[in-house]
Amino acid sequence: LMVGTIGGELITLNRQLGVTKKLSLGKGSISSIKNWKKGWAVSTVKGWVFFLDKNSLEVLEKLYLGHSNSSVFGEMAVSEGKLAVFSSRGRLYIFN
């Protein structure tokens, strides 16, 4: 199980709900976590999108959506191998 916090931490839990890993992204509250391309896509309310290694949670790529008001409040969507992110400024980002 993986959860995001309002403090920008990503936490993985085992079956007994014990913390197994913690990663501080430090870029605002975590808004969405999606399994994508053998890793994790994570978005924040501060307009950041991260791509993490599935096992180590190492940040492989990160993208700033370009403005402090480009928050991602909703869920990201995955379909046909693509990741869709809709920002609070009404912009749709599609990643292959």
C-alpha positions in Angstrom: 0.0 0.0 0.0 1.3 3.4 -0.9 -0.1 6.7 0.5 0.8 10.4 0.1 0.7 12.9 2.9 -0.2 16.6 3.0 3.4 17.2 3.9 4.7 15.9 0.6 5.8 12.5 1.8 5.2 9.2 0.0 4.9 6.3 2.4 4.7 2.6 1.6 3.1 0.2 4.1 3.3 -3.5 4.6 0.3 -5.9 5.2 0.4 -5.1 8.9 0.3 -1.3 8.0 3.8 -0.8 9.2 5.9 1.8 7.4 8.4 0.2 5.1 9.7 3.2 3.1 9.4 7.0 3.3 10.3 9.5 0.6 10.0 13.3 1.0 9.2 15.0 -2.2 8.8 18.3 -0.4 6.7 19.9 -3.2 3.3 20.2 -1.5 0.6 17.7 -0.7 0.5 14.5 -2.8 -2.6 14.6 -4.9 -2.4 11.4 -7.0 -0.4 8.2 -7.3 -0.6 5.9 -10.4 1.2 2.8 -11.5 2.6 3.7 -14.9 5.3 2.2 -17.1 6.8 -0.1 -14.5 7.1 2.7 -12.0 5.0 5.2 -10.1 3.7 8.6 -11.3 3.1 11.0 -8.4 1.5 14.5 -8.6 1.4 17.3 -6.1 -0.9 20.3 -5.5 2.2 22.5 -6.1 2.3 21.5 -9.8 5.0 18.8 -9.8 4.8 15.4 -11.5 7.4 12.8 -10.5 8.2 9.4 -12.0 9.6 7.0 -9.5 11.3 3.6 -9.7 8.8 1.0 -8.6 11.0 -0.7 -6.1 13.5 1.9 -4.7 11.2 4.9 -5.1 14.2 6.8 -6.5 13.0 9.9 -8.5 13.8 9.1 -12.1 12.2 12.2 -13.7 10.4 15.2 -12.5 8.4 17.9 -14.3 7.2 21.3 -13.0 4.0 22.3 -14.8 5.2 25.8 -15.2 3.3 28.0 -12.7 2.6 28.0 -9.0 -1.1 27.9 -9.8 -0.7 24.7 -11.9 -1.9 22.5 -9.2 -3.0 18.9 -9.8 -6.0 18.4 -7.5 -7.7 15.5 -9.3 -6.6 11.9 -10.1 -4.2 11.3 -12.9 -5.5 8.8 -15.5 -3.7 5.9 -17.2 -5.0 4.4 -20.4 -3.3 2.7 -23.4 0.1 3.2 -21.8 -0.4 7.0 -21.6 -0.6 9.2 -18.5 -3.1 12.1 -18.5 -2.8 15.0 -16.0 -5.3 17.9 -15.8 -4.0 21.0 -14.0 -6.0 23.6 -12.1 -5.3 26.1 -14.9 -7.3 23.9 -17.3 -4.4 22.4 -19.2 -4.3 18.7 -20.1 -0.9 17.1 -20.2 -0.5 13.7 -21.9 2.7 11.7 -21.4 3.7 8.7 -23.6 
